[in-house]
Amino acid sequence: MRMDHVRRLQATPIGAPAYSPGPYRFCDREYLNVVYRTDPEALRAVVPEPLAVGEPLVKFEVMKMPNVTGLGSFAESGQVLRVEYEGQPADYLHAIYVDSLASIASGREIGAFPKKFGAPSLYVDSDTLVGTLDYGTLRVATATMGFKHAALAKEAALAEITAPTYALKIVPGYDRRPRVLELVRSEITDITVKEAWTGPARLQLFEHALAPMADLPVREVVAASHIRVDLTLAPFAPVFDYLAEAAEARA
């Protein structure tokens, strides 16, 4: 294989990459979001500077994605932390559990999504919308919401899922120390809200050593939403380079 060919490669293994190059368009992406209040000190312990914690809010989300260009059909679940960056409200991606290797590999390599394997599920049980997350054979989270009890304004639905989103991009070098260590930002674009609902909701988190969602305990459920949309994920862009800042501090 010639060097110019090698330079055009986007992913491995050669000939059958772990994921398609994108961009990724999501059709009929369905959310169950439960926003809850947690312990402020527990939240501050996991939010990296220069992000800051205001009101101690966490969004637990379960998403069913049946139609994604290049990635197929999969589900994911995780915790998104409400933060501030330079005084502006934003979301921070804390942990995401996914049942698709292509989504995990592309999310970690192309973007900065903190993805690992899990078994999320979103379904209707009689008059209740249910979102669950299992890690291996063990239950990690169960969320319930009254099914389509009240319409949610599209403006509120957009605000719920289009906040500026931050994540840590960590790529280790061969010496196991970070080769890339950045705070990066993305935002959902080209979005169409197809339906949006709210209703009463509850959330249970269960202790697990390798899926420690319960480290951010539920103190009070403050809001819930059930939203179905079409959207496109914008690429991440770096906003803060921890290694460059450290190098300048040593100079």
PEHU-V232682 format. One record per residue. N is the residue number from 1. RES is the residue in one small letter. NEAR is the number of other ideal C-beta (glycine too) atoms within 10 Angstrom. Layout:
n->N res->RES near->NEAR
n->N res->RES near->NEAR
//
This chain:
n->1 res->m near->7
n->2 res->r near->7
n->3 res->m near->7
n->4 res->d near->7
n->5 res->h near->9
n->6 res->v near->9
n->7 res->r near->7
n->8 res->r near->8
n->9 res->l near->10
n->10 res->q near->12
n->11 res->a near->16
n->12 res->t near->11
n->13 res->p near->7
n->14 res->i near->10
n->15 res->g near->5
n->16 res->a near->7
n->17 res->p near->16
n->18 res->a near->13
n->19 res->y near->21
n->20 res->s near->16
n->21 res->p near->11
n->22 res->g near->17
n->23 res->p near->13
n->24 res->y near->20
n->25 res->r near->16
n->26 res->f near->21
n->27 res->c near->15
n->28 res->d near->13
n->29 res->r near->21
n->30 res->e near->20
n->31 res->y near->21
n->32 res->l near->25
n->33 res->n near->23
n->34 res->v near->23
n->35 res->v near->20
n->36 res->y near->24
n->37 res->r near->17
n->38 res->t near->20
n->39 res->d near->14
n->40 res->p near->13
n->41 res->e near->9
n->42 res->a near->14
n->43 res->l near->23
n->44 res->r near->11
n->45 res->a near->11
n->46 res->v near->15
n->47 res->v near->17
n->48 res->p near->14
n->49 res->e near->8
n->50 res->p near->13
n->51 res->l near->18
n->52 res->a near->13
n->53 res->v near->18
n->54 res->g near->12
n->55 res->e near->11
n->56 res->p near->19
n->57 res->l near->19
n->58 res->v near->26
n->59 res->k near->22
n->60 res->f near->25
n->61 res->e near->25
n->62 res->v near->26
n->63 res->m near->22
n->64 res->k near->20
n->65 res->m near->22
n->66 res->p near->13
n->67 res->n near->13
n->68 res->v near->21
n->69 res->t near->13
n->70 res->g near->13
n->71 res->l near->20
n->72 res->g near->13
n->73 res->s near->11
n->74 res->f near->18
n->75 res->a near->22
n->76 res->e near->23
n->77 res->s near->29
n->78 res->g near->25
n->79 res->q near->24
n->80 res->v near->22
n->81 res->l near->22
n->82 res->r near->21
n->83 res->v near->23
n->84 res->e near->16
n->85 res->y near->18
n->86 res->e near->9
n->87 res->g near->7
n->88 res->q near->9
n->89 res->p near->13
n->90 res->a near->18
n->91 res->d near->23
n->92 res->y near->26
n->93 res->l near->21
n->94 res->h near->21
n->95 res->a near->20
n->96 res->i near->23
n->97 res->y near->25
n->98 res->v near->23
n->99 res->d near->17
n->100 res->s near->20
n->101 res->l near->13
n->102 res->a near->18
n->103 res->s near->22
n->104 res->i near->22
n->105 res->a near->16
n->106 res->s near->24
n->107 res->g near->23
n->108 res->r near->18
n->109 res->e near->16
n->110 res->i near->18
n->111 res->g near->20
n->112 res->a near->24
n->113 res->f near->24
n->114 res->p near->19
n->115 res->k near->21
n->116 res->k near->15
n->117 res->f near->13
n->118 res->g near->23
n->119 res->a near->18
n->120 res->p near->24
n->121 res->s near->15
n->122 res->l near->21
n->123 res->y near->12
n->124 res->v near->11
n->125 res->d near->9
n->126 res->s near->6
n->127 res->d near->10
n->128 res->t near->15
n->129 res->l near->23
n->130 res->v near->17
n->131 res->g near->28
n->132 res->t near->19
n->133 res->l near->28
n->134 res->d near->20
n->135 res->y near->20
n->136 res->g near->11
n->137 res->t near->6
n->138 res->l near->13
n->139 res->r near->14
n->140 res->v near->24
n->141 res->a near->27
n->142 res->t near->17
n->143 res->a near->26
n->144 res->t near->20
n->145 res->m near->24
n->146 res->g near->17
n->147 res->f near->15
n->148 res->k near->16
n->149 res->h near->15
n->150 res->a near->9
n->151 res->a near->12
n->152 res->l near->20
n->153 res->a near->11
n->154 res->k near->15
n->155 res->e near->10
n->156 res->a near->15
n->157 res->a near->25
n->158 res->l near->16
n->159 res->a near->11
n->160 res->e near->21
n->161 res->i near->23
n->162 res->t near->16
n->163 res->a near->19
n->164 res->p near->16
n->165 res->t near->22
n->166 res->y near->24
n->167 res->a near->23
n->168 res->l near->19
n->169 res->k near->19
n->170 res->i near->14
n->171 res->v near->12
n->172 res->p near->11
n->173 res->g near->9
n->174 res->y near->6
n->175 res->d near->7
n->176 res->r near->7
n->177 res->r near->9
n->178 res->p near->16
n->179 res->r near->12
n->180 res->v near->16
n->181 res->l near->19
n->182 res->e near->21
n->183 res->l near->21
n->184 res->v near->20
n->185 res->r near->18
n->186 res->s near->19
n->187 res->e near->15
n->188 res->i near->18
n->189 res->t near->10
n->190 res->d near->12
n->191 res->i near->15
n->192 res->t near->10
n->193 res->v near->20
n->194 res->k near->14
n->195 res->e near->14
n->196 res->a near->22
n->197 res->w near->19
n->198 res->t near->22
n->199 res->g near->18
n->200 res->p near->12
n->201 res->a near->25
n->202 res->r near->15
n->203 res->l near->19
n->204 res->q near->13
n->205 res->l near->24
n->206 res->f near->15
n->207 res->e near->12
n->208 res->h near->18
n->209 res->a near->6
n->210 res->l near->10
n->211 res->a near->24
n->212 res->p near->14
n->213 res->m near->24
n->214 res->a near->14
n->215 res->d near->18
n->216 res->l near->22
n->217 res->p near->14
n->218 res->v near->20
n->219 res->r near->14
n->220 res->e near->9
n->221 res->v near->17
n->222 res->v near->13
n->223 res->a near->15
n->224 res->a near->26
n->225 res->s near->22
n->226 res->h near->25
n->227 res->i near->24
n->228 res->r near->17
n->229 res->v near->22
n->230 res->d near->15
n->231 res->l near->18
n->232 res->t near->14
n->233 res->l near->21
n->234 res->a near->15
n->235 res->p near->11
n->236 res->f near->20
n->237 res->a near->10
n->238 res->p near->13
n->239 res->v near->14
n->240 res->f near->18
n->241 res->d near->16
n->242 res->y near->18
n->243 res->l near->13
n->244 res->a near->12
n->245 res->e near->12
n->246 res->a near->12
n->247 res->a near->10
n->248 res->e near->9
n->249 res->a near->7
n->250 res->r near->6
n->251 res->a near->5
//
